[in-house]
Amino acid sequence: MKKRRWENDKELLATAVGGNSLATTELLQMLSNDAIALAWRLMGTMSDAEDVVQESYLKLWKNYLHFQGEAKLKTYFYTIVQRQCFDQLKKNHKQWSQVDIDLDTIVSEVSLIDSKIEETNKMKSAIHILPPKQRIAIVMWAYYDNTSEEIATKLEMNKNAVDQLLFRAKANLKKYFESEQNER
């Protein structure tokens, strides 16, 4: 588990607003994915959701002194996002009946996103144990949908060598996750 640099969410927010890039990065990583999922669920489109979340960040930054730290920063920020969504929907004269506001569903979706983020973080950790060539090949294959031929061309290797790199990378990842599971 990663050690936090800040005592609490209030300090993290104040430090981020003060211009500390590490605090800003941590804050954005902590809040962004779930906030966009919430806004998307309420707004219906990703572009509207991204706009709302951006406006919400501006409100958070502008009014950071209002955050007293009594609730979690996530909860506080999601309230801002929710209000921004409602304001935007009212402004655009969208019918409330078109927006399915089911908080239980939103909470379960946010939980699902949290588990996906955890899985993604585990995968990132596993990928970082791979030797550099295997890491590059597996990332290009898994995250960028490159074929062995495309990877071979980009890395100036032959296709068979790339296939072997991918095979070894997958085998190493499998071993990593099996050992992780055995440790539990």
C-alpha positions, 0 to 999 in steps of 0.5 A: 500500500502506498504511503500518503504524503499528507495527513488528511484530505484537507491538507492534500487539497490545500497543498494541491491548490497551492500548486504542488504537482505531486498533491495535484496528481494524487488528488486527480488520481483519487477523484477523476475516474469515479467522478466521470462515471458519476457524471456520465451516468447523470448526464448521459454523454461522455463529453457532457460528463467531462465538461461537468467534472472539469467545472467541478474541479474549478469549483473545488479549487475556487472554494477549497477553503469550504472543505473542512475535512469532516467528510471524505474528499471523494464524498465532498467532490461527488456532491459538487459533481452531482450539483453541477450535473443538476445545474447543467441539466436544468440549464439545458432544460432536459427533462428530469424523467430522462435522467435515471437518478438511482443512487444505489446504481451509482454507488454500485457502479462506482464500486465496480469502477473502484474494483476495476481500478484496483485490478488495473493497478495490480496489472500495472505493478505486475507489468513493471516486474517484467524485463523491459523488452517483455514489458514494451511488447505486452503493453503494445499488445494488451493496451494498444491492440498491436499485432505481433507484426505491428510490434515487430515493425515498431521495435525493428525485430522479427515477428518470431522474436516478438511472439516469444517475448509475448509468450514469456511476458504472459507466462511471467504475468501468470506466475506473478498472479499465481504467487499473489493468489497463493500469498493470500 
